[in-house]
Amino acid sequence: MNELENKISKILGKKKVKNIINNELTQAAVLIPLYEKEKEYSIFFTKRLKTLKRHAGQISFPGGILEDSDKDLKMTAIRETCEELGIKQNRIKVLGRLDDMATSTGYLISPFVGVLNSYEELKINREEIDELISIPLFDLMNTTPRSEIWTVKDSPYPVYYYDYGKWVIWGATAKILKNFLEITSEI
């Protein structure tokens, strides 16, 4: 593990994760997949196919719904990352976990942060993913998201947007990204 990975792992290891218990929400997990290329870290995002039933055309982290075969939510994040990016499980090193997040669309997402040790061999799942997007970590750290307040079930709900080139990261993905960037801002 190199210096940046050590720092992120220590920061996440010291943080008390806020777990949400809500049996009415569908449990899911995502992975924030970091990778290093030429001494610079980036994050992979996926652009979902426009033909999918859920979150069609949106930019997201690899992830999905907890399945009975998953040992835990960490395994869900790893399994889904393997399925979506075509990477082998032994090429993913999980550094830690972020706070749970309930979405307005009925999901309870447990986000994990991991490093992909090999990214050259990625083979994205074309049944789910339209495009693989790579954004440098430090570009994201130097970006302030725009925000709006939506009303969901008569309550104010902040929605964040990260604009990067032709892409707009918003919704749950932007909220998870914002949490990760705030926690790791001391790096």
N, C-alpha and C positions, 0 to 999 in steps of 0.2 A: 504494500500500500504506500503510495507516495504522500507527499506533504499535504496537498489539498484534500485528498481523500481522508487522510488522518484527521485533519481539522474538521471536516464535515461530519465524520463519524463521531468525534468527540463532542461536537456541539449537539448532535442529535442524541447521543448517549446520555448527556446531562439533562436534556429536556424531558420534563414529565409530559407524556402524551395525554391529550384530552380525549378520552374514549366517550363515545355517545352510545347509549343503549336505547334503541327504539325498534321494537319488533314490527312496527308498521312499515318501516322502510326496507328496501331490498339491499342487502349487504353486497358491497363491491369493493374492489381494490385496484389501485393503479401503481405504476412504477414511474418515477421520474428518472429516465435513463440517461445518465451522464456518460460521456466517453472522451478520451483524450486523443488528440491528433496534433502532432508537432508542438507539444507542450502547451496546448490550449484546450480547455474543456468546452464542450458544447452539450446541448440537450437535444435529444431526438423527440420530435412530436409526430403524430400521425394525423393525416387528413383523411377522415372517414369517407367512404363512398356515399354519394348522394342518394343511392337506392336503398340504404339501410333503414330499418324501422325506427331505430333509436339514434338520436344525435347525428342524423344524416348530414354529411358535408362539413361537420365541425372538426376543428383541430383539437386533438386530445393527447393525453398520455396513453401508452398501452395499458390496457386493463379491462376488467369486466366483472361479471357477477360471480359471487362465491358459489362453487359447485360442491355437491356432496363428496366428491372424490378429493377435494382440497383439504389438506391437513389443517390449514389456517389461512387467514387473509394474506399473509406474506406469500404463501404458496399460490394463492389466486393471482397476485400481482406477477409473480415469476412465470406461472403457466401461461397467462395471457400475453406477457411480453414475448415468450418463446413462440406462441402461436402467431402473433401479429407480425413480429419482426424476423421470424425464422432463425432465431439464435438458439444455441444449445444452453440448457440450464446451467451447466458448469462454467459458462462464460459470463454469468451475472453475479456480481458481488453486492449484496444489500448492505448499505451503510447505516440505515436507520429508518425511523418512521416519523411521520408528521401527525398532527392532530386529525382526528376524524372530522368529516364534513358531511352534513346533511344537505341535500339539494332540494330545490323546489319541485323537482321532477320525480321525487320519491325514492332516491337512493341515499344510502349511507356509505360514503367512500372512505376507505382507509388508504392513505397515500404512503408509499415507501420510496426511498431514495436509493438508487443503485448505480453501479458502474458496469458498463459493458466492456469486458476485457478484449473482445474481438468484435469489430464492427464491419470489417471488409467483406465477411461472408454473409451479411444479412440478405435475406430473401423475403421480402414483405408478402404478406397474405393478401393477394389481389381480390379475394372475396369480401374483405372488410376494409382494406386500406387503399386509398387512391394515390397517396403520395407520402413519402417520408421527408420530414422537414428537419433540418439541423440549424440550430441557432446558438451562437457562441454564448457561454454562460456569462461572461463579463459584459457583453452587450445587454443582456437581460438585466444584469445587476445595475446597469446605468440607465435603465428605462423606467420612467414613472408611468404607471398605467393610468388611463383615463377611467372615470367611473360614472355610473348612473345609479340612481335609487329607483328600483322597481317596487311595486306593491304586489305582494304575494300573500294571499289569504288575509287581507287587511293589515299586513305588517310590512314595514319598510325592509327591503332586501337589497344590499349593495351588489352591483354587478360591475366587474372590472374588465378592462380591455387592454391588451398589449398589442400594439401595432408594430409589425416588423416586416418591412418590404411589402409584398403583396398579401401577407397573411395577417389575420386578426385572431388572436387567441382571447377567448372570452368565456364567461360562465364558470362552471366548476373548475375547468382546467386553469383559467386565469387566477381564480381564488387560491387554488393549491399552489400554483407557481408563486403568487405573491407571498404566501405564508413561507414557502421555502426560501425565497430571496430575502425576506425580512430576518428569518432565523440565521441565515448564513451571511448576513451583511457585514459582520465583523471580520470576515476572512480577508 
